[in-house]
Amino acid sequence: MENGANISEEALRRRTFAIISHPDAGKTSLTEKFLLYAGAIQDAGSVRARAGQRSATSDWMEMERQRGISISSTVLQFPYGDHVFNLLDTPGHRDFSEDTYRVLAAVDAVIMVLDTAKGIEAQTLKLFNVCRSRNLPVLTFFNKFDRPGRDPLELLDEVEQQIGLRATPATWPVGQPGDFRGTIDRRTGLFTKYTRTARGAAEAPEEIIDAERAAAEEGDAWKVALDSCSLLDAIEANVDLPSFLAGKSTPVFVGSALTNFGVRALLDAVAELAPPPLPRFDIAENERVLESPFSGFVFKIQANMDPNHRDRLAFARVCSGHFERGMDIECTRSGRAVGTKYVTTAFGNDRETIEEAFPGDIIGLVNAGDLRIGDTIYAGKKVEFPGVPRFAPEVFASARPLDRSKIKQFRKGIEQLDQEGVVQVLRDLDFGDTEPVLAAVGVLQFEVFAYRLSSEFSAPTEIISSPYQAMRITDKASADRLRQIGGIRILYRSDNEMVALFENKYRLQRLEKDEPELTLKLVFDGQPDS
Ligand code: G4P
């Protein structure tokens, strides 16, 4: 079991990917239909129902249910044919794009779901920019083709114009949105005719039909589809594996998660086109080959997912080797041993203990208290992977305990939520721990922070918005100068970085121009829109 050949074989079967979409485009529905087609669930409806039941298992997920947003991400592992798929969920709301970035650091490919009636929406663009900064291969799914929507040729153009990926349809619809009969496979020219099932609860029957019969049965809809296909042939908009893998073109699939049309073709494409785990590079840019001893990195920390188990999970992506429960591993940053006796995977909220894992898999280490986001864990030869960068915060607030007798709980909660990366916690060494400044990408992060402090740590907290507009990382010498200028505050982040907060963005720009010798580092250069 413990040989290199087995590790590379297992890695080759893995597909580790995420679905990104604007809220409501159909990410949850598509996830559910993937599980249906993979045979992991018998009856579609259970995942969405499960989402509705979340409040029973977790208080703070109640908040996301009420708000209709997805804050937590889960990992689904399921077999599909000879493959093992690891599907990582990503939050849909823009305020949580930093969480999305962390998840995308752990995947090898992405499915971008668009609502055919709406095309590229604001959040699709924002999330896509995160993919671009990581050069991830992207498969595109035009969803909701069962109802009236836009011309798919126009949508292809929009993908090219707005996100700059060459759109190469793998399948093409027969019938307009709202009158959707099936899809043509552009490689084979065969027509797959779909039949709806009630509520899309079971797989949609598929019939593969040759061109002659399709022409006779589908009439004008077939002609229109063929015309479009000839146009696509003429401009050579054909699926091209090397440019897809390089993040330059995107194979496009058309379908409907609701009626299950096109779901199997998309899953097959994940198996056929999406890359298996590849060796990762360490900070010195050396490859850690897949067959090396175990290594991985932590991309997400989540505590108190279930109030019945007050615990803390560190989710790590396996980068190399064979992970076995109970094995000895170490954290590169702290040099300390990491417990691997309790390791779980999460299928929605149902946890299962896992005994082993291979490159591409996600492991949830239970109560590995020392671990932080971005940490490398390893066995055998020491390795350090690049960390997961923080986003430049755009909103700021201070947090004050409402009940002074709960100060201990307040501190504990802040420390925990800081480690989870819910917000960035900044401290003034002169004031200690009583009124930290919080920095975030979006205000919803503050709401989650306050809600969790109150519900999980019994420390009701007041969030008072702060007048700052920007943050830069600085150093001691520059801080001495910055302190002389009004409207700037110097604080410390928990990773010991010294940061400067600016009340006025324009003054910051001016300062960068007038005093270029000052250290004013943008928190994360790769961030979209920063
Ligand atoms: P999200 O996770 O991206 O936010 O989207 P989600 O799957 O929750 O879908 C949002 C809404 O769009 C849901 O309707 C869902 O049923 C619908 N939907 C998803 N895929 C399709 C599709 O292919 N065709 C059509 N017509 N609708 C689709 P809802 O009314 O919010 O919920 P529900 O009452 O259907 O459960």
Boltz pocket constraint, residues with backbone or C-beta under 6 A from the ligand:
constraints:
  - pocket:
      binder: B
      contacts: [[A, 21], [A, 22], [A, 23], [A, 24], [A, 25], [A, 26], [A, 27], [A, 28], [A, 29], [A, 30], [A, 48], [A, 92], [A, 143], [A, 144], [A, 145], [A, 146], [A, 147], [A, 255], [A, 256], [A, 257], [A, 258], [A, 259]]
      max_distance: 6.0
